[in-house]
């Protein structure tokens, strides 16, 4: 079952009179439980594509469907609602809230998705157990290693059981060994719960966990 | 629920301290300044409010109770004949010079009546009996006068306008706006001390209404019968006495200006620190949006931070202002902070802090959640 679909997506940035096409007619589909790696050099448009699929950026043309729901013409409020309900994000910079503990970081994401205490507290605890950080729940991000921070970010992305997980260079700030562990964990969790996972990356290790690898070049995916 | 606003605010304790200090300083400034103003205004009309007179007859255009002008004392008879008047007596208020044991002279505002008890003046006695004023050349001085007159005791003598007078008691709590000490003496004695100025003349006529009498109707009738005097109800006379000082001395403007500056300082400090904090947390706010939060979720975080700064700042500021009360009392100053005024200040502080957060609201409304993808 297709949970995320991009059709003929194009994005052009305008700066004064200069127009820069970043995406040129990209189409792709993600099925439930499928793990897809999107590789490409810097400036190839992969992060722009991720933002469009993640309902953060609107395309200049083309269509996006999330869990069968077309988003054409959706406003910021509707896009935020789709992000809350269907999407989980993992970022290269982790983007954890420095003032919140690991537990609170996950719990806050659940709160935003409408889950209140005590359910939020219990779900956050369970998610941190799943990523192997049950004993680091009360640590602030500054007291966690890079790998541990990314595990918290993964737990946060899983909060609320979104159908789609989008990861932007999740191993870029980790050493190779920790990066591999994190990828394996991410794969296991996504597969177990049948989440679609799109990983934008430079890291060749990602190939080892992906069901499918797409190459993006100059804003196009030739073999999608 | 995870309180991100609270955690974020406390995470940077230095900034939180600066924000709260700004609010606390402003609150203290406003409470102390307005409290002082209230205290001075309370003194300005204290004798009017404490006396039991319902109406005051004054000389035409008398500006306030401390600046009396004389008129013939027999006009009291016309007042007494007005229907609805239960009692009317003359009151002399006059500045008299009192010689101190050191040889120096000090001023006192003397209140002179034939029957003090009937008019609740003085309203509190520390020592002695007010009836003793009728028994010779006697004087009651308010205990606050010790600061200006030096120590004195009941039974001692002082010279007033070169007349030796015995201190037969001490009142307490009688204060004037000008801080000139208040004393009380017999009406006839006051006239005998200044026969040229006060012989056959008085400065006020106090009126007590008969039960059920309409104050406005009685006032109008007295005014009709005494066209060369002014007649005021107690509240109107008190308000007129207070407004004289507010308008003519610039005291009101001074108080308003201080309140305005206090609010401005708080507004700038809170707005600046919240805005700087918002700028430093843009990535976090972007993350909130990226993971599904709306602008309203972020407004709630900022509003929570502003409310917390207001609450903590207000408590500290009010605490500081209340700590000033005994210090001010040592200088014979009153800081009056009635509960409604404190409550209004608390609400004002909250409104001000939320207003200061508006600048940050505008900033976060335009945050692009895509910024979280940038390294």
Interface residues (C-beta under 8 A of the other chain):
Chain A: X47 X50 X51 X54 X56 X57 X77 X80 X81 X83 X84 X85 X87 X88 X89 X91 X92 X93 X95 X97 X98 X99 X100 X104 X107 X108 X109 X111 X112 X113 X116 X117 X120 X156 X168 X172
Chain B: X1 X2 X4 X7 X8 X10 X11 X283 X284 X286 X287 X288 X289 X290 X291 X292 X293 X294 X297 X369 X370 X372 X373 X375
